[in-house]
Every structure is written in structure tokens, then in C-alpha cells.
């Protein structure tokens, strides 16, 4: 079993593990910045693989009954309208508006 090929994060040229710099582009491959760049590069690779898997699953046809359920699960369905009900807050607001109108009419 061979070791996986190590690629430069900048130019994607292969290099020997443990090298201090990329032989192709000369980028430094040691130090805290190189470690963080390596971590970010690995995360990008993992995210690209996940995105490719998601795209592949989205291209596959859905079973007949799951179209509506899938849309509702992702919030694509229309929200239900709330029935207009009188609440305590609504009653107080209406009563306050009525008092304000009566005060304005008395003032005028």
C-alpha cells in the first residue's frame, strides 16, 4: 500500500513529505501559517466532496410521495396564516386609539 500523494496547497504539484518548500513554486511548507493553510486546504477538500455528494443526490429523482414533504421540511411551503383573533393587547390598542381620536375631536 502506497502513501497518499502529498500536493502543494498553492500549485498542486506533488512533493516529498517533510519538505521545507515546494519544489515547483517555492512556497514555504513549514511554520504555523503553513499548518493552518494545510488545515484549511483539507477542510476545503472535504467540503467540495460533500457538495459533490449533495449535488449528486439532488440530481437523483425523488420518490413520488416525497416532493411535498421535502419542500415542507426545508421551509419552502407557504406559512399558515393565523386567524385574526382579539387578544388583550389588540383590545388595549384599539381602546387607546379610540381615546386618542376622541381627545383630538374634543381639542378641535
SVG drawing of the C-alpha trace seen along z (x, -y; Angstrom):
<svg xmlns="http://www.w3.org/2000/svg" viewBox="-65 -73 78 75">
<polyline fill="none" stroke="black" stroke-width="0.4" points="0.0,0.0 1.5,-3.3 1.2,-6.6 -1.2,-9.1 0.3,-11.7 1.1,-15.0 0.2,-18.1 1.3,-21.7 -1.7,-23.8 -0.6,-26.6 0.2,-25.0 -1.0,-21.3 2.5,-20.0 3.4,-16.7 6.3,-16.9 8.0,-14.7 6.5,-14.6 8.6,-16.7 9.9,-19.1 10.5,-22.6 9.4,-24.2 7.5,-23.2 10.0,-22.3 7.7,-23.7 6.5,-27.1 8.9,-27.6 6.1,-28.2 7.3,-27.6 5.7,-24.5 6.7,-24.8 5.6,-27.0 2.3,-28.0 0.9,-29.6 1.7,-26.5 0.0,-24.3 -3.1,-26.5 -3.1,-26.6 -2.9,-22.8 -5.9,-22.6 -7.9,-25.0 -7.0,-23.1 -8.2,-19.8 -11.5,-21.5 -12.0,-22.8 -11.3,-19.4 -13.9,-17.8 -16.5,-20.5 -16.0,-20.0 -16.6,-16.3 -19.7,-16.9 -21.0,-19.4 -20.4,-16.9 -22.4,-14.3 -25.2,-16.7 -25.4,-17.7 -25.4,-14.0 -28.3,-13.3 -30.2,-16.3 -29.9,-15.1 -31.4,-11.7 -35.2,-11.5 -37.3,-11.7 -39.8,-9.1 -43.4,-10.0 -44.8,-10.9 -41.8,-12.9 -41.9,-16.1 -44.3,-17.9 -42.8,-16.5 -39.3,-17.6 -40.4,-21.1 -42.2,-21.4 -39.1,-20.1 -36.9,-22.9 -39.4,-25.7 -40.4,-26.1 -44.1,-25.6 -46.3,-28.6 -46.6,-29.6 -50.0,-29.1 -52.0,-32.3 -53.0,-33.0 -56.7,-33.6 -57.5,-37.1 -58.4,-36.9 -59.0,-39.6 -56.3,-39.5 -55.8,-41.6 -53.1,-43.6 -55.2,-44.2 -58.2,-45.3 -56.0,-47.8 -54.5,-49.1 -58.0,-49.7 -59.2,-51.3 -56.2,-53.6 -56.7,-54.6 -60.4,-55.4 -59.5,-57.5 -56.9,-59.4 -59.4,-60.1 -61.9,-61.3 -59.3,-63.6 -58.4,-65.0 -62.0,-65.7 -62.6,-67.4 -59.5,-69.5 -60.5,-70.6"/>
</svg>
